[in-house]
Structures are given as structure tokens and as C-alpha cells.
Amino acid sequence: MNKPLGITVSRHIMDSQRLHPEATGELSGLLGELIVAAKTISAEVNMAGLADILGQSGKVNVQGEKVQKLDEFANNTIKRRMAQCGYLCVMGSEEEDDIIPVKEGYVGKYTLTFDPLDGSSNIDVNVSIGTIFSIHRRRTASGQGTVEDLLQKGRDQVAAGYIIYGSSTMMVYTTGEGVHGFTLDPSVGEFYLSHPDITFPARSRYYSVNEGNSRYWSEGMSRYIEYLKSEDKATHRPYSARYIGSMLADLHRNLIAGGIFLYPRDSKDPSKPEGKLRLLYEAAPFAFVVEQAGGRAITDDGRNILDIEPTSLHQRVPLVIGSRQDVDMFERFITGKN
């Protein structure tokens, strides 16, 4: 049976490039290299269960080396692929303490920060995991990039997105002109457009939060969750709770079905004063995607995630992100206006 023809992610990227006569094609090339890395990781993720249970995916390679853990594999796959793609000047990874230089002779004009495998602690229970990426133009003039090139506001991203490895592998990305999703057809090894022009509903009926941490919440946060759980047919309350515990999986579901995701700082826990999620690798790229889809992303004290100037590679922030009216209502609770 012949497969139906569809728009591939490569064609979609090239069609978008044609809308900008000044484009050099370098961003398109960079995204293409990321897609190749994603396919490599996807193939390994799909074999993870067999590797752990049956040992059938090469626990020892031909050099006699033990197969690395999946998150380390994902990190190294992206590093090796992107270090000599010729489009980057420097990289930063959620798994690495310091900046990651590119290979000499392959220096370009963009930067890449990434979380190679968000939610990897859930691999053993077969929960969706994924790769998050963020791309900026470099700040320095030439040569190898520096930490200055990576410490940029989310507002200045030129592209961001994620690849989710679940019942199917799906890539969602934006270059500042809407959000589009592509599903991998493993029989041909190609991503096809499956979710064009993804948009949040203005208001949702779902909320995602770890209520086990409620003893640490601020008063405004606690009152907001109680508001969502109270009954009011005019505003479709009570909301239903949907919490997977893998940020990427939770936010992907909310992006497709509508919802609000909350990871506030633990205000009564002095060991976690700034929140848990990393600004550069998680919060900022998702904020860019969500805002392009018509949603909002703020901290638990009302700051716009995209306008935060990062001060360190692993800076952490609280995050409230999702459907616009839901985030607006949260803001009213934390400012005492409700």
C-alpha cells in the first residue's frame, strides 16, 4: 500500500527560509543537523527496554566498552554531531558544568543550549522523555564562543523546540513564526507535518503540579490551586489534574490539549530558594514555544520568563506556563488581586 505524501520537516524548514530572502540557510542547516541527532537518540530510546531486560542491543560494543546510560548517550550524540556541523560557535548542556566548545575550523554564528534527555529518570517506567533545544545568534564577533554568547535572554532566541520520544517520536519547534509539530515515520526515517500551527486554547480545563510539595507553597499559590479545584460552571471548574512528573511530557500534553503547568519555588524550603527548572535548558525554550502558540510563561512572582537576563549557565527559576487566561488568573492570585 502506498504511503500518503506529506510535508516533511526538511521541506517545511526550507519553505520557511524562502520567506526571508536575506536568509543564508545556516539556521536551516543547523536544524537539519539537530534532526539527525534526534533520530539517532530516538532509535536508542526505542531499544532501551530491551537493553535493560534482555541485553540485546549491545551492552558491550566492538571495542569491548560498556554501553553508556541513555542520558549520557543522548548528550554525547548531540555534542559530537553539532561540534563539527559548522553552524555553532559554542554549546551548553544541562549535563555539563561548563561551556562546550566546537571543533576548530567549524565555527559558526549560532549558539545551542540543550537538555539532552529531559525526564530520563522515567525511562524504566516507559514514560515519555525528550530533548529540548534553544538557539541564539552569537554575541561575540568571531572565534570560539564564550559563556557570554550563551547567557542571553529567551526573548532573543531565533529557534527553540523539543523532540519527544513516546508512543511516537515527535518534533515541535518554532522560529518565531508559529509552532509546528512533526511525527517521525520510522519506516522511512522521516518527520512529517502532523500538527500545523499549534495554538493553546485561551483557557484550559487541566492543571499540572506536584501537589506533594504543597506544604512549601506560598499563600497565593495555595489559594490558586484551591480555586482551580472549586466548582464554577461558568469558568469550567473544577479543573482536572494531569501530572506525569516529566516536565517535557506534561508540557507537551498541555500544548496539544490545553492546560497550565506549575513548578513554583519551595518558599518554605531554604535549600530550594530559586526553583528547580533551569532557565537556559528548560524554561526559556519552552516559554518561547508556548508564547508562539498563544500562551504565557512567567515565574511564580510574575516575571516574564523570556525577559530574564541569565547570570549563570545553570540558573534555576520557578515556572508557571500554559493557556493565557489561566496564567493571567494565577498572576491575580499572587498579586493579591483575587
C-alpha positions in Angstrom: 0.0 0.0 0.0 1.4 3.4 -1.0 2.0 5.9 1.9 0.3 9.2 1.6 2.6 12.1 0.6 3.1 14.7 3.3 5.2 17.8 4.1 8.5 16.7 5.6 10.2 18.8 8.3 13.1 19.5 5.9 10.7 20.9 3.3 8.9 22.9 5.9 12.2 24.4 7.1 13.2 25.3 3.5 9.8 26.8 2.7 10.1 29.0 5.8 13.6 30.0 4.7 12.2 31.2 1.3 10.0 33.7 3.1 13.2 35.5 4.2 15.3 36.5 1.1 18.2 37.6 3.4 18.5 34.1 4.9 21.8 32.3 4.4 20.5 28.8 5.0 22.7 28.4 8.1 19.8 28.1 10.5 18.1 25.6 8.3 21.3 23.6 8.2 21.6 23.8 12.0 18.0 22.5 12.5 18.7 19.7 10.0 21.7 18.5 12.0 19.7 18.5 15.2 17.0 16.4 13.4 19.7 13.8 12.6 20.8 13.7 16.2 17.2 13.3 17.3 16.7 10.3 15.0 19.8 8.7 16.5 18.6 9.2 20.0 15.1 8.0 19.1 16.4 4.7 17.8 18.4 4.2 21.0 15.4 5.1 23.2 13.2 2.6 21.5 15.7 -0.1 22.4 16.3 0.9 26.0 13.9 -1.6 27.4 15.5 -4.5 25.6 18.9 -3.3 26.6 18.0 -3.3 30.3 16.0 -6.5 30.4 17.4 -8.8 27.7 20.7 -7.3 26.9 20.0 -7.5 23.2 21.1 -4.0 22.0 24.8 -4.3 22.5 25.6 -4.0 26.2 29.3 -4.2 25.1 30.4 -2.7 21.9 33.0 -4.0 19.4 35.8 -2.2 21.3 34.8 -4.1 24.5 33.4 -0.9 26.1 30.2 -0.9 28.1 27.2 0.8 26.6 26.6 4.2 28.2 23.5 5.2 30.1 20.8 6.6 27.8 21.1 10.2 29.1 24.8 10.2 28.6 24.4 8.7 25.2 21.9 11.5 24.2 24.3 14.1 25.5 27.3 12.7 23.6 25.3 12.2 20.4 24.3 15.9 20.3 27.8 17.1 21.2 29.6 15.0 18.6 27.1 15.8 15.9 26.9 19.5 16.5 30.5 20.2 17.3 31.5 19.9 13.7 28.3 21.0 11.9 29.9 24.4 11.1 26.9 26.5 12.3 27.8 26.9 16.0 30.4 28.8 18.0 29.6 27.2 21.4 27.2 24.9 23.2 25.8 24.4 26.6 24.3 21.3 28.0 22.2 20.6 31.1 24.5 17.7 31.7 27.8 19.7 31.6 29.1 22.1 34.2 30.9 24.4 31.7 30.5 25.5 28.1 31.2 23.0 25.3 33.5 24.3 22.5 33.0 23.4 18.9 35.7 21.8 16.7 38.4 24.0 15.4 37.7 25.0 11.8 33.9 24.6 12.2 33.0 27.8 14.0 29.6 29.4 13.0 27.4 32.2 14.1 24.8 30.4 16.3 24.8 29.0 19.8 23.0 25.9 21.1 21.8 25.1 24.6 20.1 21.8 25.2 18.7 19.3 27.7 19.7 16.0 26.0 17.1 13.8 27.7 14.6 15.5 29.9 12.7 13.1 32.2 15.3 10.3 31.9 14.6 9.1 35.4 11.3 7.9 34.0 12.8 5.6 31.4 12.3 2.4 33.5 8.6 3.0 33.7 8.2 3.9 30.0 7.1 7.5 30.4 7.7 9.8 27.5 11.1 11.6 27.6 12.7 14.1 25.3 15.3 16.5 24.0 14.9 20.3 24.5 16.9 22.8 22.4 17.4 26.6 22.2 19.3 28.6 19.5 20.6 32.1 19.7 22.8 34.2 17.4 26.3 34.7 18.9 27.2 38.0 20.7 31.0 37.9 20.2 32.4 38.8 16.9 34.4 35.8 15.9 36.4 32.8 17.0 35.3 30.2 19.6 32.2 31.3 21.5 32.2 32.1 25.2 29.9 32.0 28.1 28.7 35.5 27.1 27.3 34.0 23.9 25.2 31.6 25.9 23.9 33.9 28.6 21.2 35.5 26.6 17.5 36.3 27.3 14.9 33.9 26.0 13.3 36.8 24.1 16.4 36.7 21.7 16.0 33.1 20.7 15.9 32.5 16.9 14.6 29.0 17.3 13.6 26.6 20.1 11.7 23.3 20.4 11.8 19.8 21.6 11.7 16.2 20.4 9.5 13.9 22.5 10.2 10.1 22.5 6.9 8.4 23.4 4.4 6.2 21.7 5.7 8.0 18.6 8.6 10.4 18.2 7.5 13.9 17.6 9.4 17.2 16.9 7.9 20.5 17.9 9.7 23.7 17.0 9.3 27.5 16.3 11.5 30.1 14.6 9.2 32.9 15.9 6.5 32.3 13.2 4.1 29.9 14.9 4.6 26.4 16.3 4.5 23.2 14.2 4.7 19.6 15.1 6.2 16.7 13.1 5.8 13.0 13.7 8.5 10.5 12.8 7.6 7.8 10.4 10.1 5.1 11.4 9.6 3.1 8.2 11.2 5.8 6.1 13.1 7.7 8.8 11.4 11.0 8.1 9.4 13.5 10.1 6.1 14.5 8.6 4.0 17.5 9.5 1.2 16.2 11.7 0.3 19.3 13.9 0.5 22.5 11.9 0.0 25.9 13.6 -0.4 24.6 17.2 -2.2 27.0 19.4 -3.3 27.0 23.0 -6.9 27.4 23.8 -7.3 30.7 25.7 -8.4 28.8 28.8 -8.0 25.1 29.6 -9.6 22.6 31.9 -6.4 20.9 33.2 -3.6 21.7 35.6 -0.3 20.0 36.2 1.5 20.4 39.5 3.2 18.2 42.1 0.7 18.7 45.0 3.1 16.6 47.2 5.1 19.9 47.5 2.0 21.9 48.7 3.5 22.4 52.2 6.2 24.5 50.6 3.9 26.8 48.5 3.2 30.4 49.0 -0.2 31.5 50.2 -1.1 32.9 46.7 0.0 29.6 45.1 -2.1 27.5 47.5 -5.2 29.7 47.0 -4.9 29.4 43.2 -4.8 25.6 43.3 -7.9 25.6 45.6 -9.6 28.0 43.1 -8.9 25.5 40.3 -10.4 22.7 42.3 -13.6 24.6 43.3 -16.8 24.4 41.3 -18.0 27.1 38.9 -19.7 26.0 35.7 -19.2 29.5 34.1 -15.4 29.0 34.2 -15.4 25.2 33.6 -14.3 24.5 37.1 -13.3 22.3 38.8 -10.2 21.7 36.6 -8.9 18.1 36.3 -5.4 17.3 37.5 -3.0 15.8 34.9 0.6 15.4 36.3 3.1 12.9 34.8 6.2 14.1 36.6 8.2 14.6 33.5 8.2 18.3 32.6 8.5 17.8 28.8 5.7 15.2 28.8 3.5 17.4 30.9 4.1 20.5 28.8 3.7 18.6 25.5 0.3 17.3 26.6 -0.8 20.8 27.7 0.4 22.3 24.4 -1.7 19.8 22.5 -4.8 19.6 24.8 -4.6 22.9 26.8 -3.5 23.3 30.4 -1.4 25.1 32.9 1.9 23.7 34.3 3.2 25.0 37.6 6.6 24.4 39.3 6.9 27.1 41.9 9.8 27.7 44.2 9.6 25.9 47.5 9.2 29.1 49.5 9.4 27.3 52.9 12.3 25.1 51.9 15.6 27.1 52.3 17.5 24.5 50.2 15.5 25.4 47.0 15.1 29.2 47.1 15.1 29.8 43.3 13.0 26.9 42.0 14.1 23.7 40.3 13.9 24.2 36.5 16.9 25.5 34.6 16.3 28.8 32.7 18.5 28.1 29.7 17.8 24.5 29.1 14.1 24.1 30.1 12.2 27.2 31.0 13.3 29.7 28.3 12.9 27.3 25.2 9.5 26.2 26.4 8.5 29.7 27.1 9.3 30.7 23.5 7.3 27.8 22.1 4.4 28.4 24.4 4.2 32.2 23.7 4.4 31.5 20.0 1.4 29.2 20.4 -0.6 31.9 22.2 0.2 31.0 25.8 2.2 32.7 28.5 5.2 31.8 30.7 6.1 33.6 34.0 7.8 33.0 37.3 5.8 32.5 40.4 6.3 36.2 41.2 5.1 37.4 37.8 8.3 37.9 35.8 8.1 37.1 32.1 10.5 34.1 31.6 11.6 35.4 28.2 12.8 38.7 29.7 15.0 37.3 32.4 18.7 38.0 31.8 20.6 34.9 32.7 23.6 35.2 35.1 24.9 31.6 35.1 24.7 28.6 32.9 22.6 26.6 35.3 20.4 29.3 36.8 17.2 28.0 38.1 13.8 29.6 38.0 10.2 28.8 39.1 7.8 28.3 36.2 4.1 28.9 35.5 3.3 28.2 31.9 0.3 27.4 29.7 -3.0 28.8 28.5 -3.1 32.6 28.6 -6.2 33.2 30.7 -5.1 30.6 33.3 -1.7 32.2 33.7 -3.4 35.6 33.9 -5.6 34.3 36.7 -2.6 32.9 38.6 -1.0 36.3 38.4 -4.0 37.8 40.0 -3.7 35.5 42.9 0.0 36.1 43.6 -0.5 39.9 43.4 -3.4 39.8 45.8 -5.9 41.0 43.2 -8.1 37.9 43.7 
